[in-house]
Amino acid sequence: MKKFLSFAVVAALTLAAYGSARAQGGGDKSKRPSPPAKVTQTISSGATITIDYSQPAIKGRTIGKDLEPMPGKVWRAGANEATIFETDKAVKVEGKSLPAGKYSFFVLDNGNDWTLIFNKNWKIWGTEYEKNKSADVLKVNVDKQQAASSPERLTYTISKSGDIALLWGPLNIGFNVK
């Protein structure tokens, strides 16, 4: 009886730990409300760029009011874990150098323009920017642009020429990588 009771306790603890891990983002990520997505392109300079992110949906909400990005606040440029920007070669982002590597990618709405932030701590939850901001590698500002379409789900595109766009509802956050 003692062995059975010990086995039952171990089994219960294992199931509880498994349930807790699934609740914290483990398990099948494709079933999340903001599913994972990835886009990869080898640009004309020869660098391969990959953006790994999660795709939130607008669902009738208003961006900047009930939904990120909020004016004056750093945003994870996606959902769930931090959006990851990876390049296999050193590149220039809007003319500024970014070494080869993997970076968390954040965006700040300044009102008149956007600040794009590349941070060397890439394996973090998306809302952990403040405690990791000392690891920023590059910040560049880009002008606000009007979106030609209004996608419900956040989507990144990368062209062969290195033009990158974050498209979501009325947002078009575009920048160039060479």
Backbone as CSV, one residue per row, in Angstrom:
resi,resn,N_x,N_y,N_z,CA_x,CA_y,CA_z,C_x,C_y,C_z
1,MET,0.830,-1.199,0.000,0.000,0.000,0.000,0.877,1.267,0.000
2,LYS,1.981,1.207,0.755,2.874,2.349,0.836,3.478,2.670,-0.537
3,LYS,3.854,1.606,-1.319,4.411,1.808,-2.649,3.365,2.444,-3.561
4,PHE,2.125,1.982,-3.492,1.064,2.530,-4.334,0.827,4.004,-4.004
5,LEU,0.802,4.334,-2.734,0.600,5.723,-2.323,1.742,6.606,-2.812
6,SER,2.972,6.139,-2.709,4.124,6.894,-3.204,4.017,7.107,-4.713
7,PHE,3.652,6.047,-5.435,3.502,6.153,-6.887,2.409,7.171,-7.230
8,ALA,1.293,7.132,-6.517,0.181,8.055,-6.788,0.602,9.508,-6.552
9,VAL,1.373,9.757,-5.505,1.847,11.112,-5.207,2.783,11.593,-6.319
10,VAL,3.732,10.757,-6.730,4.664,11.120,-7.799,3.907,11.389,-9.095
11,ALA,2.946,10.541,-9.425,2.156,10.721,-10.647,1.374,12.032,-10.597
12,ALA,0.785,12.336,-9.466,0.011,13.581,-9.326,0.918,14.801,-9.474
13,LEU,2.091,14.764,-8.865,3.029,15.885,-8.971,3.519,16.056,-10.411
14,THR,3.775,14.957,-11.097,4.215,15.022,-12.493,3.132,15.647,-13.361
15,LEU,1.891,15.219,-13.190,0.780,15.792,-13.965,0.587,17.271,-13.651
16,ALA,0.733,17.655,-12.402,0.597,19.067,-12.030,1.698,19.908,-12.666
17,ALA,2.921,19.410,-12.666,4.044,20.137,-13.278,3.837,20.265,-14.777
18,TYR,3.348,19.201,-15.430,3.087,19.239,-16.867,2.007,20.267,-17.185
19,GLY,0.952,20.294,-16.403,-0.129,21.270,-16.609,0.359,22.688,-16.416
20,SER,1.225,22.904,-15.441,1.777,24.231,-15.195,2.658,24.679,-16.354
21,ALA,3.468,23.771,-16.887,4.337,24.116,-18.026,3.504,24.474,-19.240
22,ARG,2.426,23.752,-19.497,1.555,24.056,-20.640,0.887,25.409,-20.448
23,ALA,0.490,25.735,-19.233,-0.165,27.018,-18.959,0.794,28.181,-19.148
24,GLN,2.102,27.937,-18.990,3.095,29.001,-19.130,3.667,29.069,-20.533
25,GLY,2.978,28.516,-21.519,3.428,28.668,-22.896,4.049,27.426,-23.491
26,GLY,4.151,26.349,-22.744,4.653,25.112,-23.305,3.581,24.477,-24.174
27,GLY,3.846,23.282,-24.626,2.857,22.579,-25.424,2.802,23.092,-26.854
28,ASP,1.672,22.880,-27.485,1.485,23.227,-28.893,1.239,24.721,-29.049
29,LYS,2.274,25.457,-29.475,2.184,26.913,-29.616,1.234,27.324,-30.734
30,SER,0.969,26.425,-31.692,0.070,26.783,-32.798,-1.375,26.956,-32.326
31,LYS,-1.687,26.477,-31.133,-3.047,26.605,-30.593,-3.233,27.881,-29.767
32,ARG,-2.187,28.683,-29.643,-2.287,29.943,-28.908,-3.188,30.923,-29.665
33,PRO,-3.804,31.872,-28.961,-4.585,32.913,-29.648,-3.729,33.745,-30.613
34,SER,-2.426,33.882,-30.304,-1.469,34.562,-31.188,-0.445,33.518,-31.628
35,PRO,-0.735,32.790,-32.723,0.121,31.673,-33.125,1.489,32.116,-33.629
36,PRO,2.474,31.200,-33.570,3.814,31.534,-34.042,3.861,31.649,-35.566
37,ALA,4.806,32.464,-36.050,5.046,32.613,-37.487,6.528,32.908,-37.676
38,LYS,7.004,32.667,-38.890,8.417,32.920,-39.190,8.522,33.284,-40.661
39,VAL,9.373,34.271,-40.955,9.665,34.644,-42.332,11.172,34.698,-42.486
40,THR,11.681,34.149,-43.591,13.113,34.118,-43.870,13.347,34.530,-45.315
41,GLN,14.399,35.318,-45.533,14.750,35.748,-46.884,16.254,35.984,-46.942
42,THR,16.864,35.514,-48.025,18.251,35.884,-48.300,18.184,37.141,-49.151
43,ILE,18.701,38.233,-48.600,18.597,39.523,-49.284,19.755,39.687,-50.274
44,SER,19.672,40.701,-51.108,20.637,40.891,-52.189,22.086,41.032,-51.713
45,SER,22.319,41.446,-50.482,23.689,41.546,-49.947,24.264,40.173,-49.591
46,GLY,23.419,39.133,-49.613,23.859,37.781,-49.270,23.524,37.359,-47.851
47,ALA,23.079,38.277,-47.024,22.702,37.938,-45.644,21.327,37.262,-45.636
48,THR,21.180,36.274,-44.782,19.872,35.645,-44.587,19.258,36.228,-43.325
49,ILE,18.075,36.805,-43.494,17.345,37.434,-42.387,16.169,36.535,-42.017
50,THR,15.990,36.291,-40.730,14.845,35.527,-40.235,14.177,36.334,-39.131
51,ILE,12.852,36.424,-39.197,12.076,37.051,-38.126,11.111,35.987,-37.605
52,ASP,11.239,35.678,-36.323,10.439,34.659,-35.648,9.574,35.389,-34.634
53,TYR,8.262,35.286,-34.760,7.353,36.108,-33.973,6.022,35.400,-33.746
54,SER,5.146,36.004,-32.974,3.781,35.512,-32.805,2.826,36.550,-33.363
55,GLN,1.717,36.078,-33.944,0.791,36.927,-34.678,-0.484,37.252,-33.895
56,PRO,-0.502,38.380,-33.173,-1.758,38.775,-32.534,-2.779,39.185,-33.597
57,ALA,-4.045,39.151,-33.224,-5.134,39.599,-34.096,-5.797,40.818,-33.463
58,ILE,-6.350,41.676,-34.286,-6.979,42.901,-33.789,-8.292,42.598,-33.066
59,LYS,-9.123,41.724,-33.612,-10.382,41.287,-32.985,-11.276,42.454,-32.564
60,GLY,-11.413,43.458,-33.439,-12.315,44.572,-33.156,-11.772,45.629,-32.217
61,ARG,-10.560,45.465,-31.753,-9.952,46.434,-30.843,-9.262,47.543,-31.637
62,THR,-8.865,48.597,-30.961,-8.189,49.718,-31.610,-6.731,49.747,-31.187
63,ILE,-5.833,49.668,-32.190,-4.400,49.720,-31.914,-4.061,51.096,-31.356
64,GLY,-3.292,51.108,-30.282,-2.894,52.360,-29.636,-3.858,52.795,-28.545
65,LYS,-5.025,52.158,-28.489,-6.006,52.482,-27.449,-6.232,51.278,-26.548
66,ASP,-6.745,50.160,-27.121,-6.953,48.948,-26.322,-5.920,47.883,-26.646
67,LEU,-5.004,48.185,-27.524,-4.098,47.175,-28.046,-2.745,47.802,-28.349
68,GLU,-1.668,47.077,-28.027,-0.319,47.566,-28.343,-0.158,47.681,-29.857
69,PRO,0.728,48.566,-30.284,1.626,49.412,-29.524,0.939,50.654,-28.985
70,MET,1.285,51.012,-27.768,0.765,52.215,-27.117,1.784,53.343,-27.278
71,PRO,1.318,54.560,-27.482,2.256,55.684,-27.614,3.184,55.793,-26.396
72,GLY,4.481,55.944,-26.660,5.457,56.139,-25.598,5.878,54.891,-24.856
73,LYS,5.390,53.704,-25.258,5.742,52.465,-24.568,6.427,51.503,-25.528
74,VAL,7.475,50.839,-25.045,8.173,49.847,-25.853,7.268,48.627,-26.017
75,TRP,7.208,48.127,-27.244,6.341,47.003,-27.600,7.178,45.869,-28.173
76,ARG,6.812,44.647,-27.910,7.553,43.465,-28.354,7.425,43.175,-29.848
77,ALA,6.694,43.996,-30.572,6.555,43.860,-32.034,6.014,42.498,-32.433
78,GLY,5.086,42.006,-31.651,4.446,40.711,-31.855,3.689,40.373,-30.582
79,ALA,3.644,39.108,-30.246,2.984,38.659,-29.015,3.816,37.538,-28.389
80,ASN,3.452,37.163,-27.173,4.096,36.064,-26.451,5.583,36.348,-26.210
81,GLU,6.479,35.413,-26.593,7.902,35.633,-26.423,8.318,36.840,-27.264
82,ALA,9.504,37.368,-26.967,10.004,38.491,-27.752,10.141,38.076,-29.209
83,THR,9.864,39.016,-30.116,10.102,38.793,-31.537,11.608,38.678,-31.732
84,ILE,12.039,37.705,-32.531,13.464,37.474,-32.760,13.827,37.877,-34.184
85,PHE,14.834,38.731,-34.288,15.399,39.149,-35.568,16.776,38.515,-35.638
86,GLU,17.031,37.729,-36.693,18.310,37.042,-36.808,18.932,37.304,-38.179
87,THR,20.228,37.549,-38.186,20.979,37.705,-39.423,22.246,36.871,-39.339
88,ASP,22.570,36.175,-40.424,23.761,35.329,-40.413,25.024,36.086,-40.814
89,LYS,24.875,37.349,-41.229,26.020,38.190,-41.588,25.784,39.584,-41.027
90,ALA,26.854,40.331,-40.839,26.704,41.725,-40.409,25.925,42.476,-41.487
91,VAL,25.028,43.354,-41.061,24.191,44.124,-41.985,24.144,45.574,-41.532
92,LYS,23.542,46.387,-42.363,23.254,47.771,-41.993,21.742,47.922,-41.976
93,VAL,21.226,48.383,-40.846,19.796,48.640,-40.694,19.620,50.150,-40.788
94,GLU,18.951,50.601,-41.839,18.798,52.032,-42.081,20.150,52.743,-42.006
95,GLY,21.198,52.074,-42.548,22.523,52.675,-42.609,23.381,52.502,-41.369
96,LYS,22.849,51.877,-40.315,23.612,51.678,-39.077,23.978,50.200,-38.925
97,SER,25.185,49.932,-38.472,25.725,48.566,-38.397,25.056,47.719,-37.315
98,LEU,24.750,46.477,-37.715,24.234,45.458,-36.794,25.038,44.185,-37.055
99,PRO,25.809,43.701,-36.050,26.604,42.483,-36.248,25.707,41.266,-36.486
100,ALA,26.279,40.244,-37.109,25.570,38.974,-37.276,25.136,38.485,-35.893
101,GLY,23.964,37.880,-35.811,23.503,37.341,-34.537,21.999,37.293,-34.443
102,LYS,21.550,36.958,-33.241,20.138,36.825,-32.906,19.795,37.909,-31.910
103,TYR,18.700,38.612,-32.146,18.317,39.750,-31.313,16.820,39.709,-31.011
104,SER,16.452,40.169,-29.811,15.038,40.464,-29.598,14.786,41.805,-30.286
105,PHE,13.578,41.966,-30.809,13.242,43.146,-31.599,12.049,43.839,-30.960
106,PHE,12.228,45.119,-30.653,11.181,45.911,-30.018,10.941,47.175,-30.831
107,VAL,9.776,47.778,-30.627,9.406,49.013,-31.319,8.852,49.994,-30.289
108,LEU,9.213,51.257,-30.451,8.696,52.326,-29.598,7.985,53.350,-30.477
109,ASP,6.719,53.637,-30.158,5.936,54.652,-30.878,6.246,56.007,-30.258
110,ASN,6.954,56.849,-31.005,7.328,58.180,-30.533,6.324,59.255,-30.918
111,GLY,5.229,58.886,-31.539,4.265,59.874,-32.006,4.475,60.197,-33.464
112,ASN,5.607,60.816,-33.810,5.892,61.179,-35.200,6.692,60.123,-35.943
113,ASP,7.394,59.242,-35.215,8.170,58.186,-35.849,8.242,56.979,-34.924
114,TRP,8.941,55.928,-35.383,9.135,54.701,-34.618,10.615,54.557,-34.290
115,THR,10.924,54.053,-33.105,12.283,53.634,-32.787,12.294,52.114,-32.825
116,LEU,13.194,51.560,-33.639,13.381,50.114,-33.728,14.548,49.761,-32.814
117,ILE,14.358,48.740,-31.966,15.362,48.384,-30.958,15.765,46.926,-31.148
118,PHE,17.071,46.698,-31.279,17.631,45.356,-31.399,18.422,45.094,-30.124
119,ASN,18.064,44.027,-29.414,18.613,43.744,-28.097,19.250,42.362,-28.103
120,LYS,20.474,42.238,-27.544,21.185,40.956,-27.620,20.566,39.854,-26.754
121,ASN,19.704,40.198,-25.811,19.014,39.177,-25.011,17.757,38.760,-25.758
122,TRP,17.854,37.691,-26.521,16.755,37.300,-27.396,15.841,36.231,-26.815
123,LYS,16.292,35.487,-25.842,15.475,34.390,-25.310,14.736,34.857,-24.051
124,ILE,13.811,35.788,-24.265,13.067,36.383,-23.150,11.587,36.441,-23.494
125,TRP,10.773,36.599,-22.476,9.355,36.847,-22.702,9.248,38.279,-23.222
126,GLY,8.323,38.525,-24.118,8.247,39.796,-24.816,8.076,41.037,-23.977
127,THR,7.519,40.913,-22.787,7.291,42.099,-21.962,8.453,42.381,-21.011
128,GLU,9.568,41.682,-21.163,10.702,41.843,-20.255,11.742,42.835,-20.778
129,TYR,11.340,43.798,-21.596,12.299,44.737,-22.165,12.984,45.581,-21.090
130,GLU,12.229,46.153,-20.167,12.796,47.094,-19.186,13.979,46.506,-18.429
131,LYS,13.881,45.256,-18.010,14.996,44.680,-17.253,16.131,44.213,-18.154
132,ASN,15.965,44.287,-19.487,17.000,43.886,-20.434,17.514,45.034,-21.301
133,LYS,17.009,46.252,-21.092,17.336,47.352,-22.001,18.814,47.724,-22.014
134,SER,19.560,47.367,-20.993,20.996,47.651,-21.002,21.727,46.806,-22.054
135,ALA,21.052,45.799,-22.613,21.643,44.938,-23.641,21.268,45.390,-25.055
136,ASP,20.721,46.609,-25.199,20.407,47.127,-26.532,21.686,47.231,-27.354
137,VAL,21.630,46.773,-28.591,22.778,46.800,-29.489,22.621,47.921,-30.510
138,LEU,21.369,48.163,-30.951,21.128,49.157,-31.981,19.734,49.735,-31.825
139,LYS,19.637,51.047,-32.011,18.349,51.741,-32.080,18.376,52.607,-33.329
140,VAL,17.328,52.519,-34.130,17.199,53.381,-35.305,15.783,53.925,-35.362
141,ASN,15.654,55.137,-35.863,14.333,55.736,-36.028,13.902,55.653,-37.483
142,VAL,12.622,55.366,-37.697,12.053,55.330,-39.036,10.746,56.123,-39.041
143,ASP,10.427,56.699,-40.195,9.203,57.480,-40.346,7.976,56.589,-40.280
144,LYS,6.867,57.175,-39.841,5.597,56.467,-39.875,5.096,56.439,-41.315
145,GLN,4.502,55.318,-41.698,3.971,55.138,-43.044,2.524,54.684,-42.938
146,GLN,1.764,54.950,-43.971,0.372,54.503,-44.031,0.329,53.120,-44.676
147,ALA,-0.426,52.225,-44.114,-0.547,50.873,-44.662,-1.452,50.889,-45.890
148,ALA,-1.063,50.121,-46.916,-1.872,50.000,-48.133,-3.054,49.062,-47.902
149,SER,-2.861,48.070,-47.013,-3.942,47.148,-46.657,-4.063,47.165,-45.138
150,SER,-4.999,46.409,-44.612,-5.237,46.427,-43.175,-5.371,44.991,-42.656
151,PRO,-4.238,44.250,-42.557,-4.345,42.853,-42.123,-4.807,42.707,-40.674
152,GLU,-5.660,41.738,-40.441,-6.174,41.421,-39.104,-5.063,40.878,-38.202
153,ARG,-4.212,40.023,-38.749,-3.111,39.434,-37.986,-1.801,40.125,-38.336
154,LEU,-0.975,40.372,-37.324,0.329,40.969,-37.527,1.157,40.072,-38.454
155,THR,1.785,40.690,-39.454,2.570,39.956,-40.442,3.844,40.716,-40.767
156,TYR,4.954,40.008,-40.868,6.217,40.579,-41.326,6.460,40.133,-42.757
157,THR,7.043,41.012,-43.561,7.494,40.658,-44.900,8.942,41.109,-45.051
158,ILE,9.700,40.362,-45.855,11.084,40.716,-46.174,11.239,40.559,-47.680
159,SER,11.635,41.626,-48.361,11.865,41.532,-49.805,13.317,41.172,-50.080
160,LYS,13.586,40.715,-51.284,14.944,40.373,-51.710,15.874,41.578,-51.590
161,SER,15.326,42.798,-51.787,16.146,44.012,-51.695,16.415,44.439,-50.247
162,GLY,15.826,43.719,-49.270,16.079,44.024,-47.865,15.060,44.955,-47.231
163,ASP,13.959,45.231,-47.942,12.892,46.031,-47.340,12.072,45.129,-46.424
164,ILE,11.966,45.533,-45.166,11.221,44.763,-44.166,10.039,45.596,-43.720
165,ALA,8.891,44.938,-43.577,7.696,45.636,-43.105,6.977,44.814,-42.052
166,LEU,6.557,45.493,-40.988,5.643,44.949,-39.999,4.292,45.538,-40.380
167,LEU,3.355,44.689,-40.773,2.033,45.125,-41.222,0.986,44.604,-40.256
168,TRP,0.136,45.522,-39.786,-0.916,45.114,-38.852,-1.946,46.216,-38.772
169,GLY,-3.173,45.911,-39.180,-4.210,46.944,-39.192,-3.694,48.144,-39.960
170,PRO,-3.763,49.343,-39.390,-3.295,50.528,-40.110,-1.773,50.717,-40.061
171,LEU,-1.058,49.840,-39.325,0.385,50.008,-39.157,1.175,49.450,-40.334
172,ASN,2.179,50.204,-40.739,3.190,49.744,-41.673,4.507,50.289,-41.150
173,ILE,5.216,49.457,-40.390,6.500,49.880,-39.837,7.555,49.269,-40.765
174,GLY,8.120,50.124,-41.630,9.049,49.652,-42.630,10.462,50.128,-42.385
175,PHE,11.436,49.279,-42.751,12.844,49.645,-42.656,13.641,48.825,-43.653
176,ASN,14.872,49.280,-43.928,15.697,48.604,-44.910,16.942,48.011,-44.264
177,VAL,17.295,46.824,-44.733,18.489,46.122,-44.265,19.341,45.807,-45.481
178,LYS,20.632,46.158,-45.418,21.574,45.868,-46.523,22.780,45.144,-45.994
